[in-house]
Amino acid sequence: MLFENGVIRADPLSNKPIELWKKYVRQGRICEPAKTLRLNAPINENKVRVVCISDTHEKLGEMLDIIPDGDILIHAGDFTNYGDVGEVIKFNAEMGKLPHKYKIVIAGNHELGFEDGEEMTERQLAGCNMLGINKPYELLSNCIYLCDREVEIFGLKIYGSPWHPMPGYSFYRSRGQALLQKWNLIPPKVDILVTHTPPLGHGDYNAWNKCDGLLAGCADLLNTVEFRVKPKYHVFGHIHELHGATTNGVTTFVNASSFDHKLISEYDPIIVDLPLPYGHSKDE
């Protein structure tokens, strides 16, 4: 059994995502299109407006004018191309121009050098030494940077994790037990889960064919979401061409990628509303 006594076990077919997803569908796993709000939908005082973007690859400035206001902005990783200090400074400045009260950011595979313990390039080291920091993510002063960490905003619990199964990049872990160890860190009762990689079967069809075959999502992440965590929303990116939202009837899965693989701005931000938890206000 994949879930027993509160513990997720790695699926033996984790390394065969296409075969595994076909098996899951036969077993009744659900992936249906999900509705999202129009960009001009009015903001409700009794709901928390969450604006989702991802994979801006040093081009956030090109879409500042189309990002609608909201209470929380989420960026699901790959905001730079190489993790260079200059790229991070530029991104941080652009984030500072956005009006959202809270801005959540996680790293993606392109944030090279962000992983703790990972070697940095000479250029990164020189930039960090000049600025008196240890890692480029320390420059993110205009947002809340989450790496295997939870934050509570307006009574909503948001958890961010950058890991993925794409070799050769920062935050890579192999499919199966190595990735599952990272997903096991996700606490229960999370309202919004933010990862860079998609879960298997949701927003992960990879026509570009560079991510372990045609389905790039992680089966053990899907099982963690569906069996143990069950968040209201799971926000991710990574697979640029699959922008949009799906649902299994419990969780809404949001691929918030903002640019296509040629880094042309193709997709609008995705916005969702969550009821403001009892006893909380937007004045917090």
C-alpha positions in Angstrom: 0.0 0.0 0.0 1.2 3.5 -0.9 -0.4 5.1 2.2 -0.6 3.3 5.6 -0.5 4.6 9.2 0.0 8.1 8.0 3.1 7.3 6.0 3.5 7.6 2.2 5.6 4.9 0.6 7.5 5.5 -2.7 5.7 4.0 -5.6 7.8 1.2 -7.2 7.0 2.6 -10.7 8.1 6.2 -9.8 10.8 6.1 -12.5 8.2 5.2 -15.1 5.8 8.2 -15.0 3.9 7.5 -18.2 3.2 3.8 -17.3 2.4 4.8 -13.8 -0.1 7.5 -14.7 -2.0 5.1 -17.0 -2.2 2.8 -14.0 -3.4 5.5 -11.7 -6.1 6.5 -14.3 -7.3 2.9 -14.4 -7.5 2.9 -10.6 -9.8 6.0 -10.7 -7.4 8.9 -10.2 -9.1 12.1 -11.3 -7.7 15.0 -13.4 -10.4 17.3 -14.6 -10.3 21.0 -15.9 -10.8 23.5 -13.1 -12.2 27.0 -13.2 -10.2 30.0 -12.2 -11.3 33.6 -11.8 -11.1 36.3 -14.4 -8.3 38.8 -14.0 -10.8 41.6 -13.4 -12.9 39.7 -10.8 -13.6 42.0 -7.9 -11.8 41.3 -4.7 -14.1 40.2 -1.8 -13.3 41.5 1.7 -14.3 38.0 3.1 -11.9 36.2 0.8 -8.2 36.1 0.3 -7.2 36.9 -3.3 -4.1 34.9 -4.3 -2.3 35.7 -7.6 -0.1 32.9 -9.0 2.8 33.3 -11.4 5.9 31.2 -12.2 8.9 30.7 -14.5 9.4 34.3 -15.4 13.1 33.7 -16.1 14.4 37.3 -15.5 11.4 38.7 -17.4 9.1 39.6 -14.6 9.4 43.3 -15.6 7.7 42.5 -18.9 4.5 41.5 -17.1 4.3 43.9 -14.2 1.4 45.7 -15.9 -0.7 42.6 -16.3 -0.4 41.2 -12.8 -3.6 42.1 -11.0 -3.7 43.3 -7.4 -4.4 40.8 -4.6 -3.7 40.0 -1.0 -1.0 37.4 -1.7 1.3 36.9 -4.7 2.9 33.5 -5.3 5.9 32.9 -7.6 6.6 29.2 -8.0 10.2 29.3 -9.0 12.6 29.9 -12.0 12.6 33.7 -11.6 16.2 33.8 -12.8 18.1 32.0 -15.6 21.3 31.2 -13.7 20.9 32.4 -10.2 23.3 35.2 -10.7 23.4 37.9 -8.0 22.5 40.6 -10.6 19.5 38.6 -11.7 18.3 38.3 -8.1 18.8 42.0 -7.4 16.7 42.8 -10.5 14.0 40.4 -9.6 13.8 41.7 -6.0 13.5 45.3 -7.3 10.7 44.3 -9.7 8.9 42.4 -6.9 9.1 45.6 -4.8 7.0 47.4 -7.5 4.0 45.0 -7.1 1.3 46.1 -4.7 0.5 42.8 -3.0 0.8 42.9 0.8 2.5 39.5 0.9 4.7 38.0 -1.8 5.7 34.3 -1.6 8.6 33.0 -3.6 10.3 29.6 -4.0 13.3 28.6 -6.0 13.2 26.5 -9.2 15.8 24.5 -11.0 17.2 27.6 -12.6 18.1 29.2 -9.3 21.6 27.7 -9.6 23.6 28.0 -6.4 20.6 28.6 -4.2 20.6 25.1 -2.7 22.4 25.0 0.7 25.7 23.1 0.4 25.8 23.5 -3.3 28.9 25.0 -4.9 28.5 28.4 -6.5 30.3 29.8 -9.6 33.2 32.2 -9.2 30.9 35.0 -10.4 28.3 34.1 -7.8 31.0 33.9 -5.1 32.4 37.2 -6.0 29.0 38.9 -6.0 28.1 37.3 -2.6 31.4 38.3 -1.1 31.1 41.8 -2.3 27.6 42.1 -0.7 28.6 40.3 2.5 26.1 37.4 2.0 26.4 33.6 1.8 23.7 32.8 -0.7 21.9 34.8 -3.4 18.5 34.2 -1.9 19.5 36.4 1.0 18.9 39.4 -1.3 15.2 38.7 -1.5 14.1 41.5 0.8 10.8 42.3 -1.0 9.2 38.8 -0.6 9.0 35.8 1.7 11.4 33.1 0.5 10.3 29.6 1.3 12.5 26.5 1.1 11.0 23.5 2.9 9.2 26.0 5.2 5.7 27.1 6.1 4.3 30.6 6.7 0.9 31.5 8.0 -0.8 34.5 6.4 -4.4 35.7 7.2 -4.7 32.3 9.0 -3.9 30.4 5.8 -0.9 28.0 5.9 1.4 28.2 2.9 4.3 25.8 2.4 7.0 26.1 -0.2 9.4 23.5 -1.6 11.7 23.7 -4.7 12.7 20.1 -5.3 12.2 18.4 -8.7 13.4 15.2 -10.7 15.3 17.0 -13.5 19.0 16.0 -13.4 21.7 18.6 -13.8 20.1 21.5 -11.9 19.8 22.9 -8.4 17.4 21.2 -6.1 17.4 17.9 -8.1 16.6 14.7 -6.4 16.0 11.4 -8.1 12.5 10.0 -8.4 11.4 7.6 -5.6 12.6 7.7 -2.1 15.1 10.6 -2.5 12.3 13.0 -3.6 9.8 11.5 -1.2 12.1 12.4 1.7 11.6 16.0 0.7 7.8 15.7 0.4 7.7 14.0 3.8 8.7 17.4 5.2 5.4 18.9 4.1 3.2 19.3 7.2 -0.5 18.3 7.2 -3.3 20.8 7.0 -1.5 23.1 4.5 -4.0 25.3 2.7 -1.7 26.2 -0.2 1.2 24.0 -1.3 3.8 25.6 -3.6 6.3 23.4 -5.4 8.3 24.0 -8.5 7.7 20.6 -10.0 4.2 19.5 -10.9 2.7 16.3 -9.4 2.2 13.4 -11.8 -0.7 13.9 -14.2 -1.5 17.5 -13.5 -0.1 20.2 -15.7 3.0 18.1 -16.5 2.8 16.9 -20.1 6.2 17.8 -21.5 6.1 18.2 -25.2 9.6 19.7 -25.0 10.8 16.2 -23.9 13.6 17.1 -21.6 12.1 16.0 -18.3 12.3 12.2 -17.9 9.9 11.5 -20.8 6.5 13.0 -21.7 5.2 13.3 -18.1 7.5 15.3 -16.0 5.4 15.3 -12.7 6.4 13.4 -9.6 4.2 10.5 -8.5 5.3 10.6 -4.9 4.4 14.3 -4.8 0.9 13.4 -6.2 0.5 10.7 -3.5 1.6 13.1 -0.8 -0.9 15.6 -1.9 -3.8 13.3 -2.5 -3.4 10.9 0.5 -1.7 12.9 3.2 -1.7 16.7 2.9 -4.8 17.4 0.8 -4.3 21.2 0.3 -7.0 23.4 -1.1 -4.5 24.5 -3.8 -1.3 23.2 -5.1 0.6 25.8 -7.1 3.6 25.0 -9.3 5.2 25.7 -12.7 8.3 24.1 -14.4 6.4 22.8 -17.5 5.8 26.1 -19.3 3.3 24.9 -22.0 0.8 23.4 -19.5 -0.4 26.7 -17.9 -3.8 26.2 -16.4 -5.7 24.5 -13.6 -7.0 21.0 -12.9 -8.7 19.3 -10.0 -9.1 15.9 -8.5 -12.3 17.1 -6.7 -10.4 18.0 -3.5 -7.4 19.9 -4.5 -7.1 22.5 -7.3 -3.8 22.1 -9.1 -2.4 25.4 -10.7 0.4 25.4 -13.2 1.2 29.1 -13.0 3.9 29.2 -15.7 3.9 32.7 -17.2 6.2 32.2 -20.3 6.5 29.6 -23.0 9.7 27.7 -23.6 10.9 30.4 -26.0 10.4 32.8 -23.0 7.6 34.6 -24.8 5.0 36.0 -22.5 2.0 33.8 -23.3 0.0 33.3 -20.2 -1.9 35.5 -17.8 -1.5 35.1 -14.0 -3.9 32.7 -12.4 -6.0 34.1 -9.6 -7.9 32.2 -6.9 -9.9 33.1 -3.8 -9.9 31.4 -0.5 -12.4 32.1 2.3 -10.8 34.3 5.0 -10.5 32.0 8.1 -12.7 32.7 11.1 -11.1 35.1 13.5 -8.7 36.6 11.0 -8.8 39.9 9.0 -6.9 41.4 6.1 -5.5 44.0 8.5 -3.1 41.4 9.9 
